[in-house]
Amino acid sequence: MVSADRPAVAAIVREVGNFSGPEKDCALELVDIYLRDAAQRDYRIIVATNAAGAVQGYACWGPTPMTLGAYDLYWIATHPRAQGNGVGRELMAHVESKVLEENGRLLIIETSSKESYGGTVGFYRRLGYEEASKIRDFYDVGDDKLVYIKRFSR
Ligand SMILES: CC(C)(COP(=O)(O)OP(=O)(O)OC[C@H]1O[C@@H](n2cnc3c(N)ncnc32)[C@H](O)[C@@H]1OP(=O)(O)O)[C@@H](O)C(=O)NCCC(=O)NCCS
């Protein structure tokens, strides 16, 4: 990701539909941390573009603080008009390859049990992530935190 991609990424965050106001703000805060200093090690961001160079999706991940070899996927989103065409799969393949390059052994994704995240959970399962834990009523009453993981052997 480079600064010129920010408006397209902001539009994706705005338009995917299932992010709350605070979630949108947080997603863009991480984008700005990355754009201010792409060499910092906490947050990495990649964008996926189409043949014309237009941004279709992005992913943000980084090493989980105070662990050895665990990584968090902080955000992933594909523009609604581009969903279902393999963009998310490509983004995840890139993230996983980078985690493996650094000898990562675990990729962790936190998501919500809300119905609006049902498709997202289907996507993670399809890509081989398994539910590792659930905290009931974490985000709100009736809105659990689901933790999905993939382990890499090393
Ligand atoms: C989740 C998301 C990133 C998936 O991106 P995408 O580009 O549409 O996904 P892909 O087209 O690469 O799909 C990859 C695989 O997941 C499957 N998949 C995608 N959406 C799915 C769904 N709703 N239910 C079940 N499987 C699904 C696809 O069938 C595909 O499988 P295949 O390659 O074997 O055919 C996208 O739907 C999105 O941006 N959602 C809103 C934002 C969000 O919830 N982000 C995560 C929280 S941070």
The ligand as an SDF file (V2000), in Angstrom:
LIG
                    3D

 48 50  0  0  0  0  0  0  0  0999 V2000
  -14.6400  -11.7040    3.7590 C   0  0  0  0  0  0  0  0  0  0  0  0
  -14.2020  -11.0640    2.4510 C   0  0  0  0  0  0  0  0  0  0  0  0
  -12.8840  -10.3180    2.6780 C   0  0  0  0  0  0  0  0  0  0  0  0
  -14.0070  -12.1550    1.4050 C   0  0  0  0  0  0  0  0  0  0  0  0
  -13.4260  -11.5750    0.2460 O   0  0  0  0  0  0  0  0  0  0  0  0
  -13.7500  -12.0560   -1.2500 P   0  0  0  0  0  0  0  0  0  0  0  0
  -12.7920  -11.3580   -2.1430 O   0  0  0  0  0  0  0  0  0  0  0  0
  -15.1910  -11.8950   -1.5320 O   0  0  0  0  0  0  0  0  0  0  0  0
  -13.4020  -13.6140   -1.1320 O   0  0  0  0  0  0  0  0  0  0  0  0
  -12.9720  -14.6190   -2.3080 P   0  0  0  0  0  0  0  0  0  0  0  0
  -13.7510  -14.3230   -3.5380 O   0  0  0  0  0  0  0  0  0  0  0  0
  -11.4870  -14.6140   -2.4320 O   0  0  0  0  0  0  0  0  0  0  0  0
  -13.4230  -16.0020   -1.7080 O   0  0  0  0  0  0  0  0  0  0  0  0
  -12.4800  -16.9770   -1.2660 C   0  0  0  0  0  0  0  0  0  0  0  0
  -13.1990  -18.2400   -0.9090 C   0  0  0  0  0  0  0  0  0  0  0  0
  -14.0730  -18.0080    0.1990 O   0  0  0  0  0  0  0  0  0  0  0  0
  -15.3970  -18.3770   -0.1480 C   0  0  0  0  0  0  0  0  0  0  0  0
  -16.3320  -17.3960    0.3810 N   0  0  0  0  0  0  0  0  0  0  0  0
  -16.3120  -16.0570    0.1500 C   0  0  0  0  0  0  0  0  0  0  0  0
  -17.3780  -15.4870    0.7580 N   0  0  0  0  0  0  0  0  0  0  0  0
  -18.0620  -16.5100    1.3370 C   0  0  0  0  0  0  0  0  0  0  0  0
  -19.2790  -16.5750    2.0690 C   0  0  0  0  0  0  0  0  0  0  0  0
  -20.0170  -15.4880    2.2700 N   0  0  0  0  0  0  0  0  0  0  0  0
  -19.6860  -17.7770    2.5470 N   0  0  0  0  0  0  0  0  0  0  0  0
  -18.9610  -18.9060    2.2980 C   0  0  0  0  0  0  0  0  0  0  0  0
  -17.8080  -18.9070    1.5720 N   0  0  0  0  0  0  0  0  0  0  0  0
  -17.3820  -17.7190    1.1180 C   0  0  0  0  0  0  0  0  0  0  0  0
  -15.4630  -18.3110   -1.6670 C   0  0  0  0  0  0  0  0  0  0  0  0
  -16.4470  -19.1900   -2.1590 O   0  0  0  0  0  0  0  0  0  0  0  0
  -14.0760  -18.7140   -2.0610 C   0  0  0  0  0  0  0  0  0  0  0  0
  -13.9530  -20.1150   -2.1230 O   0  0  0  0  0  0  0  0  0  0  0  0
  -13.3170  -20.8120   -3.4500 P   0  0  0  0  0  0  0  0  0  0  0  0
  -12.0860  -19.9980   -3.7970 O   0  0  0  0  0  0  0  0  0  0  0  0
  -12.9900  -22.1800   -2.9870 O   0  0  0  0  0  0  0  0  0  0  0  0
  -14.3850  -20.7060   -4.4710 O   0  0  0  0  0  0  0  0  0  0  0  0
  -15.2800  -10.0820    1.9030 C   0  0  0  0  0  0  0  0  0  0  0  0
  -16.5010  -10.7730    1.8230 O   0  0  0  0  0  0  0  0  0  0  0  0
  -15.4730   -8.8140    2.7170 C   0  0  0  0  0  0  0  0  0  0  0  0
  -14.8070   -7.8100    2.4860 O   0  0  0  0  0  0  0  0  0  0  0  0
  -16.4030   -8.8390    3.6960 N   0  0  0  0  0  0  0  0  0  0  0  0
  -16.7540   -7.6380    4.4470 C   0  0  0  0  0  0  0  0  0  0  0  0
  -15.6580   -7.1750    5.3580 C   0  0  0  0  0  0  0  0  0  0  0  0
  -15.3470   -8.1360    6.4700 C   0  0  0  0  0  0  0  0  0  0  0  0
  -16.2200   -8.7190    7.0870 O   0  0  0  0  0  0  0  0  0  0  0  0
  -14.0310   -8.2930    6.7520 N   0  0  0  0  0  0  0  0  0  0  0  0
  -13.5480   -9.1680    7.7950 C   0  0  0  0  0  0  0  0  0  0  0  0
  -13.5490   -8.5670    9.1210 C   0  0  0  0  0  0  0  0  0  0  0  0
  -12.1210   -7.5810    9.3930 S   0  0  0  0  0  0  0  0  0  0  0  0
  1  2  1  0
  2  3  1  0
  2  4  1  0
  2 36  1  0
  4  5  1  0
  5  6  1  0
  6  7  2  0
  6  8  1  0
  6  9  1  0
  9 10  1  0
 10 11  2  0
 10 12  1  0
 10 13  1  0
 13 14  1  0
 14 15  1  0
 15 16  1  0
 15 30  1  0
 16 17  1  0
 17 18  1  0
 17 28  1  0
 18 19  1  0
 18 27  1  0
 19 20  2  0
 20 21  1  0
 21 22  1  0
 21 27  2  0
 22 23  1  0
 22 24  2  0
 24 25  1  0
 25 26  2  0
 26 27  1  0
 28 29  1  0
 28 30  1  0
 30 31  1  0
 31 32  1  0
 32 33  2  0
 32 34  1  0
 32 35  1  0
 36 37  1  0
 36 38  1  0
 38 39  2  0
 38 40  1  0
 40 41  1  0
 41 42  1  0
 42 43  1  0
 43 44  2  0
 43 45  1  0
 45 46  1  0
 46 47  1  0
 47 48  1  0
M  END
$$$$
